[in-house]
Amino acid sequence: MCLYVLEDEAGGTRPLGAASRWWLDKSLRALARDITRLGGQLTIQAGDGSACLDRVVEETGADTVYWNRRYGEGERNRDAAIKMHLTECGLEVKSFNARLLVEPWVLKTGSGGFYKVFTPFWKALRASYEAPTALPRPASLAGPKIDTLAIDDLSLHPRAPDWSSGFDTMWTPGEAGAQARLEDFLDGPVNAYPDARDLPGKDDSTSGLSPHLRFGEIGPAQVWRATLAAMEAGRVSEAGGWKFLSEIAWREFSYVLLYHRPDLADENYNRDFNHMPWRSDADARKAWQTGQTGYPIVDAGMRQLWQTGWMHNRVRMIVASFLTKHLLLHWRDGEDWFWDTLVDADPAANPASWQWTAGSGADAAPYFRVFNPITQGQKFDADGAYVRKWCPEIAALPNKFLHAPWTADKLVLAKAGIALGTDYPKPMIAHELGRKRALEAYETLKSRRETA
């Protein structure tokens, strides 16, 4: 019997954000169809995970329960309690690794601790990992069929209003959609990945697998096997293939951090940042969330996120730097927003990446590294394709002024039909001022840390 339980918050899991709920709705529907084709039924329960399992065990007479491991502290504790309870009831209970290449406790440094720096972690993983042999697809999943909730009963899809229309045009949740994305990416685009991955205006510059990995529709071992096979066959270059797999490894590294630092989404990994003088500014946060900062590359990213549930990785770094450096708002403000609006909001990668950009994380970018949103746009969106797609009100500007509209003179603006401050906002803070304020805040942090 194939069982899915949508656990309540008491189960120790972080409640899914709205975009993730949208994906889960479609993913469950695809899974249910696949299971039905093999003669089975996806049984759905909701509420307390232990109580749901007890009901299903009693109704079916099951004597064995299997599940895939989770790595958040609350989830681990909850699963351990369920395993103990079911074992005491006389059942055989087994859990497995399905979402990671290597369990977070396996790879250790020379001193026996966990890796806190990505590069040596990646070297150790690459040198030691061998993907398990793929098992055949089951010929049948026929089993007992009991009463089940309908997917509609879970109320995952947004209503009143349904804001997800832009999602359907970009995504195909489910195993088939995941496999198609991987095959398409390995069929050429991966070879340009080392350079193209930083170009948000290029549609196939990244694999788009992150939400599929997030929801278990494809496993990292499958990605590893397929990529290595393509490299061995000469279809994929060594440079492209290994760079792609190193990004899969960043996700692994994030789970190591989450496992060993369970408060990753709530507390500074580097406790020195407890002394950081973050600002509180609801208006500034709202302008950032809605793509109204006056910096086109930032606004394009935030609008892409809102309309599609996803944002290009290079732009994620730019918008995160802008929030935590230029606006001096806490990284948790950004992490929470991404958690609610990303279809790939991952419990490990989302907080780890935000803390990396903010400077408070493991192996973090130095806090004084403040991305210049103007030069970042000019370098990685040189032809303006990305900004013009998501900020159409300034699309008529020449490339020279596209990433800094306020530098255009009145004639250029008039010719493009733009009234700054009306059609498109003026910058909410000058880059130089934002950078100066961020560096001053960091100096305050250091002085507070030294006197603490």
C-alpha positions in Angstrom: 0.0 0.0 0.0 1.3 3.4 -1.0 0.5 6.0 1.8 1.0 9.7 1.9 0.4 11.6 5.1 0.1 15.4 5.2 1.3 15.9 8.7 0.1 18.7 10.9 2.4 21.2 12.4 2.6 19.2 15.7 4.5 16.6 13.7 7.7 18.7 13.9 7.7 19.8 10.3 7.8 23.4 9.1 4.5 24.2 7.5 4.8 24.4 3.7 4.7 27.8 2.0 2.0 28.6 -0.5 4.0 27.9 -3.6 5.2 24.5 -2.2 1.6 23.6 -1.5 0.7 24.3 -5.1 3.5 22.0 -6.2 2.6 19.3 -3.8 -1.0 19.3 -5.1 0.2 18.6 -8.6 2.9 16.2 -7.5 0.4 14.1 -5.6 -2.0 14.0 -8.6 0.8 12.8 -10.8 1.9 10.2 -8.3 -1.7 8.9 -7.9 -2.0 8.5 -11.6 1.3 6.6 -11.8 0.3 4.3 -9.0 -3.2 3.7 -10.5 -1.6 2.6 -13.8 0.2 -0.1 -11.8 -3.0 -1.4 -10.2 -2.6 0.4 -6.9 -4.0 3.3 -5.0 -2.4 6.3 -3.4 -4.0 6.4 0.0 -4.0 9.9 1.6 -4.3 10.8 5.2 -3.9 14.1 7.0 -3.2 15.1 10.6 -1.0 13.4 13.3 1.4 11.1 11.5 1.4 8.4 14.2 -2.4 8.4 14.5 -2.8 8.1 10.7 -0.4 5.2 10.6 -2.1 3.4 13.4 -5.5 3.7 11.6 -4.0 2.3 8.3 -2.2 -0.5 10.1 -5.3 -1.5 11.9 -7.5 -1.4 8.8 -5.1 -3.3 6.5 -3.4 -5.6 9.0 0.0 -4.4 7.7 3.0 -5.9 9.5 5.7 -3.8 7.9 6.1 -0.1 7.4 8.7 1.6 5.2 9.5 5.3 4.8 12.2 7.7 3.5 14.2 9.6 6.1 13.9 13.2 6.9 16.6 15.3 8.4 15.2 18.3 10.3 15.4 17.8 14.1 11.7 17.9 14.7 11.1 15.5 11.9 13.8 13.1 13.1 12.5 13.1 16.6 8.9 12.5 15.4 9.9 9.7 13.1 12.0 8.0 15.8 9.0 8.1 18.2 6.8 6.6 15.5 9.3 3.9 14.8 9.6 3.0 18.4 5.8 2.9 18.8 5.2 0.7 15.8 8.0 -1.6 16.8 6.6 -2.0 20.2 3.3 -2.9 18.5 5.1 -5.8 16.8 5.6 -4.3 13.4 8.8 -4.3 11.3 9.8 -0.7 10.6 12.5 0.4 8.3 13.6 3.8 7.0 15.8 4.6 4.0 17.8 7.4 2.5 16.1 8.5 -0.7 16.7 12.3 -1.0 20.5 12.5 -0.5 23.6 11.0 -2.1 25.2 10.5 1.3 23.6 10.7 4.8 24.6 13.9 6.6 26.6 12.0 9.3 28.7 9.9 6.9 31.4 12.2 5.5 33.8 13.4 8.2 36.8 15.7 8.3 40.2 14.4 9.3 39.4 15.5 12.9 36.2 13.5 12.9 33.8 16.5 12.7 31.3 17.5 10.0 32.4 19.6 7.0 31.8 23.3 7.5 33.4 24.4 4.2 32.0 23.4 0.9 35.0 22.8 -1.3 36.6 20.0 0.9 33.2 18.5 1.3 32.7 18.4 -2.4 36.2 16.8 -2.9 35.4 14.2 -0.3 32.0 13.4 -1.8 33.3 13.2 -5.4 36.1 10.9 -4.4 34.1 8.5 -2.4 30.5 8.4 -3.8 29.3 5.6 -6.0 25.6 5.7 -7.0 23.7 2.5 -6.2 22.5 0.4 -9.1 19.0 1.5 -10.2 16.2 -0.9 -9.3 13.7 -1.9 -11.9 10.3 -0.2 -12.0 7.7 -2.3 -10.2 5.4 -4.3 -12.5 2.5 -3.9 -10.1 1.6 -1.9 -7.0 -1.7 -3.7 -6.4 -2.6 -3.9 -2.8 -5.5 -3.3 -0.3 -7.6 -0.3 -1.1 -9.2 1.5 1.9 -11.0 4.8 2.4 -8.8 7.7 1.4 -9.0 11.5 1.4 -9.2 13.1 -2.0 -6.4 15.4 -2.9 -8.9 18.2 -3.1 -9.6 17.6 0.6 -6.1 18.8 1.4 -6.9 22.3 0.1 -3.4 22.7 -1.3 -4.3 24.6 -4.5 -4.8 28.3 -4.0 -8.3 29.7 -4.3 -9.9 33.1 -3.9 -7.8 34.2 -5.6 -5.9 31.6 -7.6 -2.6 33.4 -8.1 -0.9 30.4 -9.8 -1.7 30.8 -13.4 1.9 31.6 -14.3 3.1 28.4 -12.7 1.3 26.1 -15.1 3.1 27.5 -18.1 6.5 26.7 -16.6 6.2 23.5 -14.6 5.2 19.9 -15.0 5.3 18.4 -11.5 5.7 14.7 -11.2 8.2 12.0 -12.0 7.7 12.2 -15.8 8.3 16.0 -15.7 11.5 15.5 -13.7 12.8 12.9 -16.1 12.0 15.0 -19.1 13.9 18.0 -17.6 16.9 16.0 -16.8 17.0 14.4 -20.3 16.6 17.8 -22.0 19.3 19.4 -19.9 21.8 16.6 -20.5 21.0 16.7 -24.2 23.2 19.8 -24.8 22.6 22.7 -22.3 24.7 21.1 -19.6 27.8 21.6 -21.7 27.5 25.3 -21.5 26.5 25.2 -17.8 29.8 26.4 -16.3 29.3 29.8 -17.9 25.6 29.9 -19.0 24.4 29.1 -15.4 25.0 32.8 -14.5 22.9 34.1 -17.4 19.3 34.5 -16.3 18.0 35.6 -19.7 19.0 32.3 -21.2 16.1 29.9 -20.8 18.0 26.6 -20.6 21.0 27.9 -18.6 20.0 25.7 -15.6 18.3 22.3 -15.2 15.2 23.5 -13.4 15.3 20.3 -11.4 15.3 21.9 -7.9 11.5 21.6 -7.2 11.5 18.0 -8.5 14.4 17.2 -6.1 12.7 19.0 -3.3 9.5 16.8 -3.7 11.3 13.5 -4.3 10.1 13.2 -7.9 13.7 12.5 -8.9 16.6 11.5 -6.6 20.1 12.9 -6.7 21.5 9.4 -7.3 19.4 9.3 -10.5 20.9 12.6 -11.5 24.4 11.4 -10.7 24.0 8.2 -12.6 22.6 9.8 -15.7 25.2 12.6 -15.8 28.1 10.2 -15.4 26.7 7.9 -18.0 26.3 10.9 -20.4 29.9 11.9 -19.7 31.2 8.4 -20.3 29.3 8.2 -23.6 30.8 11.5 -24.7 27.5 13.4 -24.8 28.4 15.6 -21.9 31.7 17.4 -21.3 33.7 16.7 -18.2 33.6 20.4 -17.3 29.8 20.7 -17.8 28.9 17.5 -16.1 31.1 18.0 -13.0 30.0 21.6 -12.5 26.4 20.5 -12.6 27.0 17.7 -10.1 28.9 20.2 -7.8 25.6 22.1 -7.6 23.8 19.0 -6.6 26.5 18.6 -3.9 25.7 22.1 -2.6 22.3 20.8 -1.8 23.9 17.9 0.0 26.2 20.3 2.0 23.1 22.2 3.1 21.6 19.0 4.6 24.9 18.4 6.5 24.5 21.9 8.0 20.8 21.4 8.8 21.5 18.0 10.4 24.2 19.3 12.7 22.7 22.8 13.2 18.9 22.1 13.4 18.2 25.8 14.0 19.6 26.8 10.6 16.4 28.6 9.5 16.0 30.5 12.8 19.4 31.4 14.2 22.6 32.7 12.8 25.0 29.9 12.1 27.8 32.3 13.0 26.6 33.5 16.4 28.7 36.7 16.0 25.8 37.9 13.8 23.6 38.1 16.8 25.3 41.5 17.3 24.4 42.7 13.8 22.3 45.9 13.9 19.6 44.8 11.5 17.0 47.4 10.5 13.2 47.0 10.7 11.5 48.7 7.7 8.1 47.2 6.6 7.9 49.6 3.6 11.4 48.7 2.3 10.6 45.0 2.8 7.4 45.4 0.8 9.1 47.2 -2.0 11.6 44.4 -2.3 9.0 41.7 -2.2 6.9 43.3 -5.0 9.8 44.2 -7.3 9.6 47.9 -6.8 13.2 48.8 -5.6 14.2 50.8 -8.6 17.0 48.4 -9.5 15.9 46.5 -12.6 17.8 43.2 -12.0 16.5 43.0 -8.4 12.9 43.9 -9.5 13.0 41.4 -12.4 14.0 38.6 -10.0 11.3 39.4 -7.5 8.7 39.5 -10.2 9.8 36.3 -11.7 9.6 34.7 -8.3 6.0 35.9 -7.8 4.8 34.9 -11.2 6.5 31.6 -11.6 7.4 30.4 -8.1 11.1 30.3 -9.1 14.1 32.6 -9.5 17.4 32.1 -11.4 20.2 31.3 -9.0 22.5 34.2 -9.9 19.5 36.6 -9.3 18.8 34.9 -6.0 22.2 36.0 -4.8 21.7 39.5 -6.1 18.3 40.0 -4.5 19.5 38.4 -1.2 22.5 40.7 -1.1 20.3 43.7 -1.8 18.0 42.8 1.1 20.7 42.1 3.7 23.3 44.6 2.6 21.6 47.6 0.9 18.4 47.5 2.9 20.1 46.0 6.0 17.1 43.8 6.7 17.5 40.5 8.5 18.1 37.4 6.3 15.2 35.8 8.0 12.9 38.3 6.3 14.1 37.0 2.9 14.3 33.4 3.9 10.6 33.5 5.1 9.5 35.2 1.8 11.4 32.6 -0.3 9.9 29.8 1.8 6.4 31.0 1.0 6.9 31.9 -2.7 9.4 29.3 -4.1 8.2 26.0 -5.5 11.6 24.6 -4.6 11.7 26.0 -1.0 14.0 23.4 0.6 14.3 23.1 4.4 18.1 22.9 4.1 19.2 24.8 1.0 16.9 27.8 1.5 18.2 28.9 4.9 21.8 27.7 4.1 21.9 29.8 1.0 20.4 32.9 2.7 22.9 32.7 5.5 25.7 32.3 2.9 24.7 35.5 1.2 24.1 37.4 4.4 27.6 36.4 5.7 26.3 34.6 8.8 26.4 31.1 7.4 28.9 28.3 7.0 31.6 29.0 4.4 29.8 32.3 3.9 30.5 35.0 1.4 32.3 37.8 3.4 29.7 40.3 4.7 31.7 43.1 3.0 31.1 41.5 -0.4 28.2 43.7 -1.4 26.8 42.9 -4.9 26.4 46.0 -7.1 23.0 45.5 -8.7 23.9 47.7 -11.6 27.1 46.0 -12.6 25.7 42.6 -11.9 22.8 43.3 -14.3 25.2 44.7 -16.9 27.5 41.7 -16.6 25.0 38.8 -16.5 22.1 40.4 -18.4 24.1 42.3 -21.0 21.5 42.2 -23.7 18.7 43.0 -21.2 16.6 40.0 -22.1 15.8 39.1 -18.5 15.0 42.6 -17.3 12.9 43.4 -20.4 10.9 40.2 -19.8 10.0 40.9 -16.2 10.1 44.7 -16.2 8.3 45.5 -19.4 7.7 49.1 -18.4 11.3 50.0 -19.1 11.9 47.6 -22.0 12.3 50.5 -24.5 15.4 51.8 -22.8 18.7 51.3 -24.6 21.0 48.7 -23.1 23.3 51.5 -21.9 20.6 52.7 -19.4 18.5 49.6 -18.8 20.2 48.5 -15.6 20.3 52.1 -14.2 17.3 54.0 -15.7 18.0 57.1 -13.5 21.2 57.7 -15.4 19.3 58.4 -18.6 18.6 62.0 -19.5 15.1 63.3 -20.0 15.1 62.9 -23.8 16.1 59.2 -23.6 13.4 58.6 -20.9 10.8 60.5 -22.9 11.6 58.5 -26.0 11.2 55.3 -24.1 7.9 56.6 -22.6 9.1 56.4 -19.0 8.4 58.9 -16.2 10.7 57.8 -13.4 8.9 57.7 -10.1 5.6 57.1 -11.9 6.1 54.3 -14.5 9.0 52.8 -12.7 10.4 53.7 -9.3 13.5 55.6 -8.6 16.2 53.7 -6.6 15.0 53.3 -3.0 18.6 53.8 -1.9 21.8 54.7 -3.8 24.2 51.8 -4.2 27.1 53.8 -2.7 25.0 54.7 0.3 23.7 51.2 0.8 27.2 49.7 0.6 28.5 52.3 3.1 25.7 51.6 5.5 26.3 47.9 5.3 30.0 48.2 6.0 29.3 50.5 8.9 26.9 48.0 10.3 29.5 45.3 10.0 32.0 47.4 11.9 29.4 47.8 14.6 29.0 44.0 14.7 32.7 43.6 15.1 32.9 46.1 17.9 30.0 44.6 19.8 31.5 41.1 19.4 34.8 42.2 20.8 33.2 43.8 23.8 30.7 41.0 24.4 
